[in-house]
Amino acid sequence: MQQTTQTADPANASVGYGWCAWHQGNARGVRLISVIEQGSGPGTAGNHFACGPCRQAYDLVPLADRP
Ligand SMILES: [Zn+2]
């Protein structure tokens, strides 16, 4: 079982207000997500922004948090 106990981490201090491609709406704290053939995503490959709840719901990893 995967458990995400992520709340507001300090690393996201520089988050902004923007468009979340996953729930199709504006949200605070969106992060840039690089999408590569994601079945449950928006369907198009490319760069999209996702808000916190959507990142947890779809198990998204922000581009900046990747190795
Ligand atoms: Zn969202």
PDB file of the backbone (N, CA, C, O) and the ligand in Angstrom, with CONECT records:
HET     ZN  A 101       1
ATOM      1  N   MET A   1       0.830  -1.202   0.000  1.00  0.00           N
ATOM      2  CA  MET A   1       0.000   0.000   0.000  1.00  0.00           C
ATOM      3  C   MET A   1       0.870   1.260   0.000  1.00  0.00           C
ATOM      4  O   MET A   1       1.789   1.397   0.807  1.00  0.00           O
ATOM      5  N   GLN A   2       0.573   2.130  -0.879  1.00  0.00           N
ATOM      6  CA  GLN A   2       1.311   3.372  -0.906  1.00  0.00           C
ATOM      7  C   GLN A   2       0.598   4.411  -0.057  1.00  0.00           C
ATOM      8  O   GLN A   2      -0.608   4.630  -0.168  1.00  0.00           O
ATOM      9  N   GLN A   3       1.373   5.025   0.772  1.00  0.00           N
ATOM     10  CA  GLN A   3       0.769   6.021   1.641  1.00  0.00           C
ATOM     11  C   GLN A   3       1.494   7.346   1.465  1.00  0.00           C
ATOM     12  O   GLN A   3       2.707   7.443   1.656  1.00  0.00           O
ATOM     13  N   THR A   4       0.743   8.336   1.105  1.00  0.00           N
ATOM     14  CA  THR A   4       1.342   9.653   0.940  1.00  0.00           C
ATOM     15  C   THR A   4       0.904  10.539   2.091  1.00  0.00           C
ATOM     16  O   THR A   4      -0.258  10.926   2.215  1.00  0.00           O
ATOM     17  N   THR A   5       1.858  10.834   2.903  1.00  0.00           N
ATOM     18  CA  THR A   5       1.564  11.704   4.044  1.00  0.00           C
ATOM     19  C   THR A   5       2.156  13.083   3.798  1.00  0.00           C
ATOM     20  O   THR A   5       2.605  13.774   4.712  1.00  0.00           O
ATOM     21  N   GLN A   6       2.137  13.446   2.534  1.00  0.00           N
ATOM     22  CA  GLN A   6       2.744  14.714   2.171  1.00  0.00           C
ATOM     23  C   GLN A   6       1.775  15.856   2.416  1.00  0.00           C
ATOM     24  O   GLN A   6       0.650  15.854   1.915  1.00  0.00           O
ATOM     25  N   THR A   7       2.209  16.792   3.163  1.00  0.00           N
ATOM     26  CA  THR A   7       1.373  17.978   3.383  1.00  0.00           C
ATOM     27  C   THR A   7       2.018  19.155   2.655  1.00  0.00           C
ATOM     28  O   THR A   7       2.344  19.042   1.473  1.00  0.00           O
ATOM     29  N   ALA A   8       2.199  20.230   3.310  1.00  0.00           N
ATOM     30  CA  ALA A   8       2.847  21.374   2.682  1.00  0.00           C
ATOM     31  C   ALA A   8       4.329  21.342   3.014  1.00  0.00           C
ATOM     32  O   ALA A   8       4.754  21.755   4.093  1.00  0.00           O
ATOM     33  N   ASP A   9       5.095  20.849   2.071  1.00  0.00           N
ATOM     34  CA  ASP A   9       6.520  20.773   2.353  1.00  0.00           C
ATOM     35  C   ASP A   9       7.196  22.100   2.058  1.00  0.00           C
ATOM     36  O   ASP A   9       6.816  22.800   1.119  1.00  0.00           O
ATOM     37  N   PRO A  10       8.174  22.441   2.841  1.00  0.00           N
ATOM     38  CA  PRO A  10       8.857  23.738   2.733  1.00  0.00           C
ATOM     39  C   PRO A  10       9.526  23.935   1.380  1.00  0.00           C
ATOM     40  O   PRO A  10       9.785  25.068   0.972  1.00  0.00           O
ATOM     41  N   ALA A  11       9.805  22.849   0.692  1.00  0.00           N
ATOM     42  CA  ALA A  11      10.472  22.944  -0.603  1.00  0.00           C
ATOM     43  C   ALA A  11       9.573  23.609  -1.631  1.00  0.00           C
ATOM     44  O   ALA A  11      10.045  24.075  -2.668  1.00  0.00           O
ATOM     45  N   ASN A  12       8.296  23.652  -1.347  1.00  0.00           N
ATOM     46  CA  ASN A  12       7.354  24.245  -2.288  1.00  0.00           C
ATOM     47  C   ASN A  12       7.068  25.708  -1.957  1.00  0.00           C
ATOM     48  O   ASN A  12       5.983  26.221  -2.233  1.00  0.00           O
ATOM     49  N   ALA A  13       8.039  26.355  -1.376  1.00  0.00           N
ATOM     50  CA  ALA A  13       7.810  27.730  -0.944  1.00  0.00           C
ATOM     51  C   ALA A  13       7.605  28.662  -2.132  1.00  0.00           C
ATOM     52  O   ALA A  13       6.935  29.689  -2.025  1.00  0.00           O
ATOM     53  N   SER A  14       8.185  28.291  -3.251  1.00  0.00           N
ATOM     54  CA  SER A  14       8.113  29.178  -4.406  1.00  0.00           C
ATOM     55  C   SER A  14       7.020  28.764  -5.382  1.00  0.00           C
ATOM     56  O   SER A  14       7.125  29.015  -6.583  1.00  0.00           O
ATOM     57  N   VAL A  15       5.992  28.143  -4.875  1.00  0.00           N
ATOM     58  CA  VAL A  15       4.911  27.708  -5.751  1.00  0.00           C
ATOM     59  C   VAL A  15       4.059  28.904  -6.142  1.00  0.00           C
ATOM     60  O   VAL A  15       4.045  29.930  -5.462  1.00  0.00           O
ATOM     61  N   GLY A  16       3.366  28.752  -7.228  1.00  0.00           N
ATOM     62  CA  GLY A  16       2.552  29.845  -7.704  1.00  0.00           C
ATOM     63  C   GLY A  16       1.129  29.425  -7.992  1.00  0.00           C
ATOM     64  O   GLY A  16       0.717  28.291  -7.750  1.00  0.00           O
ATOM     65  N   TYR A  17       0.415  30.368  -8.505  1.00  0.00           N
ATOM     66  CA  TYR A  17      -0.970  30.117  -8.864  1.00  0.00           C
ATOM     67  C   TYR A  17      -1.023  29.862 -10.360  1.00  0.00           C
ATOM     68  O   TYR A  17      -0.502  30.649 -11.151  1.00  0.00           O
ATOM     69  N   GLY A  18      -1.644  28.776 -10.740  1.00  0.00           N
ATOM     70  CA  GLY A  18      -1.656  28.481 -12.164  1.00  0.00           C
ATOM     71  C   GLY A  18      -2.697  27.448 -12.527  1.00  0.00           C
ATOM     72  O   GLY A  18      -3.545  27.065 -11.721  1.00  0.00           O
ATOM     73  N   TRP A  19      -2.605  27.017 -13.755  1.00  0.00           N
ATOM     74  CA  TRP A  19      -3.588  26.102 -14.313  1.00  0.00           C
ATOM     75  C   TRP A  19      -3.185  24.661 -14.062  1.00  0.00           C
ATOM     76  O   TRP A  19      -2.078  24.246 -14.403  1.00  0.00           O
ATOM     77  N   CYS A  20      -4.078  23.912 -13.471  1.00  0.00           N
ATOM     78  CA  CYS A  20      -3.846  22.495 -13.268  1.00  0.00           C
ATOM     79  C   CYS A  20      -4.487  21.734 -14.417  1.00  0.00           C
ATOM     80  O   CYS A  20      -5.694  21.824 -14.641  1.00  0.00           O
ATOM     81  N   ALA A  21      -3.668  20.984 -15.141  1.00  0.00           N
ATOM     82  CA  ALA A  21      -4.156  20.287 -16.329  1.00  0.00           C
ATOM     83  C   ALA A  21      -4.951  19.044 -15.960  1.00  0.00           C
ATOM     84  O   ALA A  21      -5.622  18.461 -16.812  1.00  0.00           O
ATOM     85  N   TRP A  22      -4.882  18.637 -14.709  1.00  0.00           N
ATOM     86  CA  TRP A  22      -5.541  17.385 -14.345  1.00  0.00           C
ATOM     87  C   TRP A  22      -6.987  17.581 -13.939  1.00  0.00           C
ATOM     88  O   TRP A  22      -7.857  16.802 -14.327  1.00  0.00           O
ATOM     89  N   HIS A  23      -7.246  18.619 -13.158  1.00  0.00           N
ATOM     90  CA  HIS A  23      -8.659  18.851 -12.829  1.00  0.00           C
ATOM     91  C   HIS A  23      -9.220  20.026 -13.631  1.00  0.00           C
ATOM     92  O   HIS A  23     -10.334  20.492 -13.392  1.00  0.00           O
ATOM     93  N   GLN A  24      -8.418  20.488 -14.583  1.00  0.00           N
ATOM     94  CA  GLN A  24      -8.874  21.532 -15.509  1.00  0.00           C
ATOM     95  C   GLN A  24      -9.364  22.768 -14.778  1.00  0.00           C
ATOM     96  O   GLN A  24     -10.507  23.202 -14.925  1.00  0.00           O
ATOM     97  N   GLY A  25      -8.458  23.316 -13.987  1.00  0.00           N
ATOM     98  CA  GLY A  25      -8.840  24.528 -13.277  1.00  0.00           C
ATOM     99  C   GLY A  25      -7.632  25.184 -12.660  1.00  0.00           C
ATOM    100  O   GLY A  25      -6.565  24.578 -12.571  1.00  0.00           O
ATOM    101  N   ASN A  26      -7.792  26.406 -12.237  1.00  0.00           N
ATOM    102  CA  ASN A  26      -6.701  27.099 -11.575  1.00  0.00           C
ATOM    103  C   ASN A  26      -6.584  26.647 -10.132  1.00  0.00           C
ATOM    104  O   ASN A  26      -7.575  26.338  -9.471  1.00  0.00           O
ATOM    105  N   ALA A  27      -5.356  26.616  -9.665  1.00  0.00           N
ATOM    106  CA  ALA A  27      -5.134  26.193  -8.294  1.00  0.00           C
ATOM    107  C   ALA A  27      -3.843  26.800  -7.768  1.00  0.00           C
ATOM    108  O   ALA A  27      -2.961  27.193  -8.531  1.00  0.00           O
ATOM    109  N   ARG A  28      -3.756  26.864  -6.476  1.00  0.00           N
ATOM    110  CA  ARG A  28      -2.523  27.354  -5.868  1.00  0.00           C
ATOM    111  C   ARG A  28      -1.543  26.201  -5.751  1.00  0.00           C
ATOM    112  O   ARG A  28      -1.935  25.050  -5.556  1.00  0.00           O
ATOM    113  N   GLY A  29      -0.271  26.523  -5.873  1.00  0.00           N
ATOM    114  CA  GLY A  29       0.756  25.525  -5.630  1.00  0.00           C
ATOM    115  C   GLY A  29       0.940  24.542  -6.752  1.00  0.00           C
ATOM    116  O   GLY A  29       1.306  23.393  -6.507  1.00  0.00           O
ATOM    117  N   VAL A  30       0.698  24.955  -7.975  1.00  0.00           N
ATOM    118  CA  VAL A  30       0.917  24.040  -9.094  1.00  0.00           C
ATOM    119  C   VAL A  30       2.409  23.872  -9.333  1.00  0.00           C
ATOM    120  O   VAL A  30       3.201  24.795  -9.147  1.00  0.00           O
ATOM    121  N   ARG A  31       2.760  22.681  -9.746  1.00  0.00           N
ATOM    122  CA  ARG A  31       4.156  22.377 -10.063  1.00  0.00           C
ATOM    123  C   ARG A  31       4.216  21.828 -11.470  1.00  0.00           C
ATOM    124  O   ARG A  31       3.268  21.219 -11.965  1.00  0.00           O
ATOM    125  N   LEU A  32       5.349  22.057 -12.099  1.00  0.00           N
ATOM    126  CA  LEU A  32       5.523  21.576 -13.469  1.00  0.00           C
ATOM    127  C   LEU A  32       5.739  20.072 -13.482  1.00  0.00           C
ATOM    128  O   LEU A  32       6.639  19.545 -12.827  1.00  0.00           O
ATOM    129  N   ILE A  33       4.896  19.400 -14.242  1.00  0.00           N
ATOM    130  CA  ILE A  33       5.002  17.958 -14.369  1.00  0.00           C
ATOM    131  C   ILE A  33       5.290  17.632 -15.829  1.00  0.00           C
ATOM    132  O   ILE A  33       4.612  18.118 -16.734  1.00  0.00           O
ATOM    133  N   SER A  34       6.284  16.818 -16.038  1.00  0.00           N
ATOM    134  CA  SER A  34       6.567  16.384 -17.399  1.00  0.00           C
ATOM    135  C   SER A  34       5.816  15.089 -17.661  1.00  0.00           C
ATOM    136  O   SER A  34       6.041  14.077 -16.996  1.00  0.00           O
ATOM    137  N   VAL A  35       4.939  15.135 -18.620  1.00  0.00           N
ATOM    138  CA  VAL A  35       4.097  13.981 -18.896  1.00  0.00           C
ATOM    139  C   VAL A  35       4.635  13.190 -20.073  1.00  0.00           C
ATOM    140  O   VAL A  35       4.833  13.727 -21.163  1.00  0.00           O
ATOM    141  N   ILE A  36       4.865  11.930 -19.843  1.00  0.00           N
ATOM    142  CA  ILE A  36       5.317  11.061 -20.934  1.00  0.00           C
ATOM    143  C   ILE A  36       4.416   9.844 -20.983  1.00  0.00           C
ATOM    144  O   ILE A  36       4.602   8.891 -20.227  1.00  0.00           O
ATOM    145  N   GLU A  37       3.452   9.878 -21.862  1.00  0.00           N
ATOM    146  CA  GLU A  37       2.564   8.742 -22.048  1.00  0.00           C
ATOM    147  C   GLU A  37       1.935   8.272 -20.752  1.00  0.00           C
ATOM    148  O   GLU A  37       2.146   7.142 -20.313  1.00  0.00           O
ATOM    149  N   GLN A  38       1.185   9.129 -20.169  1.00  0.00           N
ATOM    150  CA  GLN A  38       0.523   8.769 -18.921  1.00  0.00           C
ATOM    151  C   GLN A  38      -0.938   8.440 -19.201  1.00  0.00           C
ATOM    152  O   GLN A  38      -1.700   9.270 -19.697  1.00  0.00           O
ATOM    153  N   GLY A  39      -1.298   7.225 -18.876  1.00  0.00           N
ATOM    154  CA  GLY A  39      -2.641   6.758 -19.201  1.00  0.00           C
ATOM    155  C   GLY A  39      -3.738   7.536 -18.515  1.00  0.00           C
ATOM    156  O   GLY A  39      -4.766   7.839 -19.121  1.00  0.00           O
ATOM    157  N   SER A  40      -3.527   7.858 -17.264  1.00  0.00           N
ATOM    158  CA  SER A  40      -4.588   8.509 -16.513  1.00  0.00           C
ATOM    159  C   SER A  40      -4.456  10.026 -16.528  1.00  0.00           C
ATOM    160  O   SER A  40      -5.196  10.732 -15.843  1.00  0.00           O
ATOM    161  N   GLY A  41      -3.511  10.515 -17.312  1.00  0.00           N
ATOM    162  CA  GLY A  41      -3.294  11.950 -17.367  1.00  0.00           C
ATOM    163  C   GLY A  41      -4.214  12.607 -18.376  1.00  0.00           C
ATOM    164  O   GLY A  41      -5.223  12.033 -18.785  1.00  0.00           O
ATOM    165  N   PRO A  42      -3.858  13.801 -18.768  1.00  0.00           N
ATOM    166  CA  PRO A  42      -4.668  14.554 -19.738  1.00  0.00           C
ATOM    167  C   PRO A  42      -4.670  13.903 -21.110  1.00  0.00           C
ATOM    168  O   PRO A  42      -5.538  14.218 -21.924  1.00  0.00           O
ATOM    169  N   GLY A  43      -3.749  13.025 -21.395  1.00  0.00           N
ATOM    170  CA  GLY A  43      -3.779  12.318 -22.654  1.00  0.00           C
ATOM    171  C   GLY A  43      -2.765  12.818 -23.655  1.00  0.00           C
ATOM    172  O   GLY A  43      -2.443  12.119 -24.615  1.00  0.00           O
ATOM    173  N   THR A  44      -2.267  13.996 -23.450  1.00  0.00           N
ATOM    174  CA  THR A  44      -1.294  14.535 -24.390  1.00  0.00           C
ATOM    175  C   THR A  44       0.069  14.606 -23.734  1.00  0.00           C
ATOM    176  O   THR A  44       0.195  14.971 -22.565  1.00  0.00           O
ATOM    177  N   ALA A  45       1.075  14.256 -24.494  1.00  0.00           N
ATOM    178  CA  ALA A  45       2.427  14.325 -23.968  1.00  0.00           C
ATOM    179  C   ALA A  45       2.906  15.764 -23.961  1.00  0.00           C
ATOM    180  O   ALA A  45       2.550  16.560 -24.831  1.00  0.00           O
ATOM    181  N   GLY A  46       3.710  16.080 -22.977  1.00  0.00           N
ATOM    182  CA  GLY A  46       4.221  17.438 -22.891  1.00  0.00           C
ATOM    183  C   GLY A  46       4.331  17.876 -21.450  1.00  0.00           C
ATOM    184  O   GLY A  46       4.300  17.060 -20.529  1.00  0.00           O
ATOM    185  N   ASN A  47       4.458  19.147 -21.275  1.00  0.00           N
ATOM    186  CA  ASN A  47       4.588  19.664 -19.922  1.00  0.00           C
ATOM    187  C   ASN A  47       3.264  20.248 -19.451  1.00  0.00           C
ATOM    188  O   ASN A  47       2.646  21.077 -20.120  1.00  0.00           O
ATOM    189  N   HIS A  48       2.854  19.788 -18.283  1.00  0.00           N
ATOM    190  CA  HIS A  48       1.632  20.300 -17.693  1.00  0.00           C
ATOM    191  C   HIS A  48       1.891  20.635 -16.239  1.00  0.00           C
ATOM    192  O   HIS A  48       2.835  20.142 -15.621  1.00  0.00           O
ATOM    193  N   PHE A  49       1.035  21.477 -15.716  1.00  0.00           N
ATOM    194  CA  PHE A  49       1.139  21.807 -14.305  1.00  0.00           C
ATOM    195  C   PHE A  49       0.060  21.060 -13.543  1.00  0.00           C
ATOM    196  O   PHE A  49      -1.058  20.882 -14.027  1.00  0.00           O
ATOM    197  N   ALA A  50       0.415  20.628 -12.347  1.00  0.00           N
ATOM    198  CA  ALA A  50      -0.548  19.919 -11.517  1.00  0.00           C
ATOM    199  C   ALA A  50      -0.529  20.485 -10.103  1.00  0.00           C
ATOM    200  O   ALA A  50       0.527  20.841  -9.579  1.00  0.00           O
ATOM    201  N   CYS A  51      -1.695  20.564  -9.502  1.00  0.00           N
ATOM    202  CA  CYS A  51      -1.779  21.063  -8.137  1.00  0.00           C
ATOM    203  C   CYS A  51      -1.471  19.929  -7.155  1.00  0.00           C
ATOM    204  O   CYS A  51      -1.336  18.772  -7.556  1.00  0.00           O
ATOM    205  N   GLY A  52      -1.364  20.259  -5.907  1.00  0.00           N
ATOM    206  CA  GLY A  52      -0.997  19.280  -4.891  1.00  0.00           C
ATOM    207  C   GLY A  52      -1.907  18.076  -4.823  1.00  0.00           C
ATOM    208  O   GLY A  52      -1.428  16.945  -4.913  1.00  0.00           O
ATOM    209  N   PRO A  53      -3.206  18.280  -4.667  1.00  0.00           N
ATOM    210  CA  PRO A  53      -4.136  17.149  -4.594  1.00  0.00           C
ATOM    211  C   PRO A  53      -4.080  16.243  -5.816  1.00  0.00           C
ATOM    212  O   PRO A  53      -4.170  15.022  -5.689  1.00  0.00           O
ATOM    213  N   CYS A  54      -3.932  16.832  -6.995  1.00  0.00           N
ATOM    214  CA  CYS A  54      -3.865  16.021  -8.206  1.00  0.00           C
ATOM    215  C   CYS A  54      -2.543  15.256  -8.259  1.00  0.00           C
ATOM    216  O   CYS A  54      -2.504  14.129  -8.751  1.00  0.00           O
ATOM    217  N   ARG A  55      -1.468  15.852  -7.761  1.00  0.00           N
ATOM    218  CA  ARG A  55      -0.189  15.152  -7.765  1.00  0.00           C
ATOM    219  C   ARG A  55      -0.278  13.906  -6.896  1.00  0.00           C
ATOM    220  O   ARG A  55       0.318  12.874  -7.204  1.00  0.00           O
ATOM    221  N   GLN A  56      -1.023  14.014  -5.815  1.00  0.00           N
ATOM    222  CA  GLN A  56      -1.180  12.855  -4.945  1.00  0.00           C
ATOM    223  C   GLN A  56      -2.128  11.850  -5.569  1.00  0.00           C
ATOM    224  O   GLN A  56      -1.884  10.645  -5.518  1.00  0.00           O
ATOM    225  N   ALA A  57      -3.199  12.338  -6.152  1.00  0.00           N
ATOM    226  CA  ALA A  57      -4.211  11.455  -6.712  1.00  0.00           C
ATOM    227  C   ALA A  57      -3.675  10.654  -7.892  1.00  0.00           C
ATOM    228  O   ALA A  57      -4.020   9.487  -8.074  1.00  0.00           O
ATOM    229  N   TYR A  58      -2.822  11.299  -8.695  1.00  0.00           N
ATOM    230  CA  TYR A  58      -2.322  10.633  -9.893  1.00  0.00           C
ATOM    231  C   TYR A  58      -0.874  10.188  -9.758  1.00  0.00           C
ATOM    232  O   TYR A  58      -0.261   9.726 -10.720  1.00  0.00           O
ATOM    233  N   ASP A  59      -0.334  10.332  -8.551  1.00  0.00           N
ATOM    234  CA  ASP A  59       1.029   9.901  -8.298  1.00  0.00           C
ATOM    235  C   ASP A  59       2.014  10.598  -9.243  1.00  0.00           C
ATOM    236  O   ASP A  59       2.834   9.956  -9.900  1.00  0.00           O
ATOM    237  N   LEU A  60       1.910  11.900  -9.290  1.00  0.00           N
ATOM    238  CA  LEU A  60       2.753  12.677 -10.178  1.00  0.00           C
ATOM    239  C   LEU A  60       3.999  13.165  -9.445  1.00  0.00           C
ATOM    240  O   LEU A  60       3.951  13.517  -8.266  1.00  0.00           O
ATOM    241  N   VAL A  61       5.101  13.178 -10.162  1.00  0.00           N
ATOM    242  CA  VAL A  61       6.341  13.677  -9.582  1.00  0.00           C
ATOM    243  C   VAL A  61       6.749  14.958 -10.302  1.00  0.00           C
ATOM    244  O   VAL A  61       6.966  14.951 -11.513  1.00  0.00           O
ATOM    245  N   PRO A  62       6.852  16.036  -9.571  1.00  0.00           N
ATOM    246  CA  PRO A  62       7.274  17.297 -10.204  1.00  0.00           C
ATOM    247  C   PRO A  62       8.630  17.158 -10.872  1.00  0.00           C
ATOM    248  O   PRO A  62       9.501  16.431 -10.395  1.00  0.00           O
ATOM    249  N   LEU A  63       8.792  17.848 -11.957  1.00  0.00           N
ATOM    250  CA  LEU A  63      10.019  17.750 -12.735  1.00  0.00           C
ATOM    251  C   LEU A  63      11.231  18.092 -11.876  1.00  0.00           C
ATOM    252  O   LEU A  63      12.288  17.477 -12.019  1.00  0.00           O
ATOM    253  N   ALA A  64      11.087  19.042 -11.010  1.00  0.00           N
ATOM    254  CA  ALA A  64      12.211  19.494 -10.177  1.00  0.00           C
ATOM    255  C   ALA A  64      12.598  18.458  -9.121  1.00  0.00           C
ATOM    256  O   ALA A  64      13.706  18.484  -8.587  1.00  0.00           O
ATOM    257  N   ASP A  65      11.674  17.555  -8.832  1.00  0.00           N
ATOM    258  CA  ASP A  65      11.946  16.567  -7.791  1.00  0.00           C
ATOM    259  C   ASP A  65      12.518  15.284  -8.346  1.00  0.00           C
ATOM    260  O   ASP A  65      12.753  14.328  -7.607  1.00  0.00           O
ATOM    261  N   ARG A  66      12.741  15.261  -9.643  1.00  0.00           N
ATOM    262  CA  ARG A  66      13.282  14.043 -10.236  1.00  0.00           C
ATOM    263  C   ARG A  66      14.796  14.083 -10.240  1.00  0.00           C
ATOM    264  O   ARG A  66      15.399  15.155 -10.207  1.00  0.00           O
ATOM    265  N   PRO A  67      15.406  12.914 -10.281  1.00  0.00           N
ATOM    266  CA  PRO A  67      16.860  12.850 -10.294  1.00  0.00           C
ATOM    267  C   PRO A  67      17.463  13.449 -11.577  1.00  0.00           C
ATOM    268  O   PRO A  67      18.683  13.467 -11.736  1.00  0.00           O
TER     269      PRO A  67
HETATM  270 ZN    ZN A 101      -5.462  19.745  -9.823  1.00  0.00          ZN2+
END
